[in-house]
């Protein structure tokens, strides 16, 4: 009997030790899982965000896995508060930031540049940053980013902008050159620049089911690049090849610096249900006067990409008129139109087209005076049928094939008669 008791004690002890070892292993397992899901082992993780207050005082609190440094500043036209922090993995609740509270109308967040993230708050009225700090994790609570805003008047708001330190994009070294934009000048093949719209903190349009424009157009651009490169006749550069933010002016500069033969910007549109249910692909060229009200609205929305990302545009020159003159002199505008017509004709066989598939407006990203340029809106994420196509691998493949075909048809005809400079 005593032998049986000793066996029972040993068995119980073994079970207890197994439980203790398993409990000790759970944190390590959780850490390993965390690193595999969003690199939380390398970067801080934002897990929750809350707003409180009213139109006089408003507080934003964001939970973080560990403490980070921050820099907050304000921008005008429209009124915004920008918070720059090191790169963070955002795992906030769905639809976080789509609506606001008190002084904050809405906010967005995302990668701004390699190693740096940004939070941009749209304000309901002028406000100043009363406090901006991050609390250490303590007593089981996470680290917390705290931003306190207090209402002010426009004159005080503008005065504070002058007193603020320069924003991150001016304080830090310039962001790395977009991946894949190195040019082999010894390669005589014509160069095509593909520009997937938006990226990083600038998500672009969002489908009712959550899909993001920036992800859709990047995937289509990658498929298009693969098809062009596989043919071997042309070189390809992409203004971005990952989920990073690239200012509009830099997208244009990439094409001009590389002496591109063609620039194709790829986007996906949306329309509020109150304005109807538009559908189909549209190809845009540059014009100082929009072809219709819808084209003007689309251009205005796309031209706000830098504002969305919290970039101060007050010093940006407004040289549209001069560029349009240059376009006419160099026949770049005519070349852009010729390519646009070819592209619409080829897309017709594989994609649903807008009722007016060829339009023009003042898109900032099309303003290179010496590079034929078009902007392709693949469809409307707000339309159920368009979204089904946009999310289809086979549709993306067919669309990439048709755009590649149009590019080949255009360049085969025009490059020999319009040699590029090599400076």
N, C-alpha and C positions, 0 to 999 in steps of 0.2 A: 504493500500500500504506500509505504514511504517512497518507494521507487517511482510509483505513478505520480505522487505529489511533486517529486523533484522534476519529473518530465514536464508536468503542467506548468511549474514555475519557469523552467527554461523556455518553454514555448511562449508563455506570456511575455517574458523578457525580450525574446526575439521580435515579437510583434511590436512591442513598445519601441525598441530600437529602430525597427523599420519605419514606424510612424515618424519618429524624430528625424531620421535621415531624410525622409520624404519632405517633411516640413522645411528642413534646412535647404533642400534642393529647389523648392518652389521659387524663392527670389531669383536664383540663378537662371532658372528656366524662364521666368517672366522677363528677366533682363534680355535673354537671348531672343525671345519672341519680339520684345520691343525693338531690338536692333534690326530684326528682319522686317518689321512693319514700319517703314517710314524713317529709318535711320535714327530712331530716338536715342540710340547709344551715342551718336555723334553730335546731334543737334538738340537744343532745347525743344520741348514739345508744348504747344499751346492747346489746352484741353477744354477750356470753357471761357465764356465772356458774358458780362452782365452790364446793364446800364441802369442808372437811377438818377432821380432829380427832376428838375423842371426847366422852364425857359430862362431861369435866373442862374441856377447852378446845376451842372450835370457831371456825374462821375462815370467813367468807364473802368471796369476791373477785368483783367484777363489773367486766368490761371496759367502758370508755366511750370514745367518740370524742374527748372532751376533758374537762378537769378541771371539777368542779362543787363547790359548797359543800354541806355536809350538816349535819343536826341529828338526833341519835339520842336516844331516850328509851325508858323502859320503862312498861308498863301491866300491871296485875294482873287476875285473874279473867276470862279465863284469862291465863297468863303470856305476854307478848308483848314484842318489841322493835320499835320503829317508827323508820324512817329516812326523814326528809323531805329531798327534793332538788328543785332546779328541774325544770321540765317536761322529760321525757326521752322519746325514742322507743324503746320496748322492742322489740328484735329478738332476743330470747333463743331458745334452742333449744326445740322443741316439748316440752311437759310440764314445762318448767322450774318448779321450786317445788312440784310436786305431791307430791314425797317429799323427805325431809330427810336429815340426817346429824348425829350427835353431839347437841349441845344443841338443834339446830334440827329440829323435826318436819316443818315445811313452811313455805313462804313464798309470798307473792303480791305483785304490783306493778301499778301503773297510775296513771292520772291521779286526783288527789285534788281539785283545784280548778284554775281557770284559772291557768296559770303554775307549777303545783306538782305534782310526782309523789310517790308514797309507796311504800315497801317495808315490808311487815308480816311479821314472822317469828313463827311460833308456836313456843313453847319446850317442850321435853320436861320441863324442871324449871326452878326459878328460876336466873337467870344475870344477871350484870352486864356492862355494856359496858366492856371494858378499854381498847379503842382503837377509834376510828372516824375515818377520814381518807381522802383521795383523793390518789393519787400522780399526778404529771405524766406525760404520755407521754414516753418516752425510749428511745433506741437501737432504734427500730423497734417497741417495745412500746406498747400503748395506755395511756391513763390508766386507773387502777384504783381502784375504791372498795373499801376494806378494812374489815371489821368483825370485831373479835376479841371473843369472848364467853368468860367464865369462870364456872363453876358457883358458886352461892352458896346461902344458906339463905333461907327465906321472910321472916324478920324483916329481914334485910339488904336483900332485894329491895324490900320495902315501904318501908323507910327511904330507899332510893335514889330511889324515886318522888317522895317529898316533897322531896328535895334537887334533883331534876332541874328544869331550866327548863321553863316551860309548853310544851306541844306546839304545833305549827304552827298548828292551828286556833284557838288562843288567842293566839299571839304575833303573827299576821298579821291584817290587816283581814279582816272577814267576806267570805266568798266572794260573788261577784256574784249578784244575784237570778237564779234559773233563767230561761233564755231563754223568752220568750213568756209570762211571768207578769205583765206589765203589764196593769192593769185599766182599762177605759174605763167609769167610773161613770155616764156619761151614757147608756150603752146599756142599755135596760130588759130586754133579752132574758136569760133564765135562763142561768146559767154552769155548764158542765160542766168539771170538772178531771180530766184523764187522767194517770195516774201509771205510766209504764213502770218496772217494778221494777229495782233495782240500778243499775249504771252506774259508769264509771271503774274504780277499783281493785276494786270489788265486782262481779265478773263474774256472780254468781248461779250457777246450775247449769251444768254442762258436759256435753254429749252425748258418748257414747263416740267419736263421729267428730269431735269438736272444736268443734261449734257451741256458742255461748254464749247463755245465757238473755237477758243484757242486750241483745244485738243483735236477737234474735228479737222480744222484746216492744216494743222501741223502734220497729221497723218496723211492727208491727201497730198500735201507738198512733198513728203518723203516718197510716196509712191510715184509721183510725177518725176522727181529727181532720178529715181531708179530707172525709169523707162527712158529718159533722155540719155542718161549715162550709158545704158546698155547698148544704145544704137551707136555710140562712139563718135558721132559727128559734132557734138557740142559739149562744152564744159558747163558745169552748173555750180552756182554759189547759192547758199540760203542765208537770208538775213538772220534767221535763228533756226537751230536744229534741235532745240530742247525747250523746256518751259521757262524761258527767261524773257524779261521785258527789254525791248529795244525801242528807243525813241524814234518817232517818225522821221526826223531829220537824218538820223543815222542810217535808217533803211535806204533813204535816197542816196546818201553819201557812199554806201557800199557799192551801189550800182555805178555811180559816176567814177569813183576811184578805180574801179576794176574795168572801166571802159566797156560796160556791158552792151551787148547787141540788143537785149530785150529784158524788160522788167515786168514780172507778173506777180501781182499781189492777190492773195487768196483769202476770202472771207466767207462768212455765212450770216445772213441778215435775220432780223426779227421784226415783228410789227405788233403793237398792242392790239388786243382783240377789239377794242373800241374803234380801231381804224380799219377794220376789215380783216380778210384772211388771204393776203397776197401769197403767191407761190411761184416757184420757178427760178431758174438761174438768170443772172443779169451780168452783162459785161459793160464796164464803165471806162470812159476815157476822160482826160482832163479838159475842162472848159471853165472860162471865167464866168459863165452864166449857165446855171443848171438847165438841163433839158426839160425838166418838169419839177413839180413840188416834191414828189417822192425822191427824186435824185438829189435834190437839195437837202432833204432831211437825212438821207443816208450819208451824204458827204459830211454834214455837220456832226453826225454821230461818230463816224470814223475819225474825223479830225480831232475829236475830244480824247483820243487815246492817251495823250501826254497829260491832259488835265486829270483823267482818271487815275493815272499813276502818281499824281502829286508832283508834277514838274512845273516849275515857274516859267511861263512863256513871255514874260513882259519884255525881255530883251531880244526876242526872236524877230528878225526883220520880216516885214511884209512885202515880199518882192514878187507877188503874183503877176502884176502887170508886166514887169520887165521880163519875167520868165515866159509869159505868153507870147511876147514879141519875139523872143529868142526861138521859141517853138516854131513860130510861123517862118522865121528866117531859115532854120535848119531843116525844115520839112519833118521835124520829129512828130508834130501833131498829126500830119497826114499819114506817116508810117504807123503811128499808134492806131489810127482809125482803120487802116487796111488790115492790121493784125486782128483788131476787134471783130471785124466782119468775118474773117476766116474762122475765128474762134467760135462765134455764134453759129456759123454754118456747121461746124464739126460737132458742137455740143448738142445740136438739134437731134442728132441720131441716137444719143444715149441718155440725155437728161431732159427733164421737163423744163421748158423755158418760161420766163416771165412773159406776160402778154406784150410788153415792150422790152425785148431783151437787150437792146443796144441804147445806152444812155450816156450822158456826160454831166460832170459837175466838178467843183473845185476841190478835189481830194489833195491833201498835202503830200501824200505819199507818191503821187504821180507827177510831182513838179520838177523832176530832173529835166533840164532843158535840152539835153543831148542824148537821152536814152528813151526810145519808144517804150511806153508804159501803159498797162491796163490793170484794172482792178476787177476781179471776178468774184461776184457774190454767188456762191454755189446753190443757194436756196434759202428758204426761210425756216429756221428752227422752230418758229412759232406755228408753222403749218404741219399738221399731222403727217400728211403724205410726203412732204419734203423731208421731214425729220426721219421718217422710215428709210428714205433713200440715203440720206446723209450718214446714217448709222450702219448702212449695209456695206460689207467688204466688197461684194461684187460690183455695186454701184460706184464705189470709190475707184475701183480698178478700171472700170469702163470710162469713167470721167477723166482719170489720169491719162488713159490711152488717147482720148479725144483731144485733150489739151496738148499732149506731146505731138500728136499729128498736126495740129494747127501751128505749133511752134516750128516744126520742121518745114511745113509748107511755106510759112512766112520767111524764115531765114534762108531757105534754099533760093528764094527769089531775090531777096533784098541785100544780103550781106555783101555780095560781090560788087554791087553797084553803090554801096554806101560804106566804104572802108572806115574803120575806127582809128582814132589816134592812138599812139602807144606811149604817151607821156606818163 
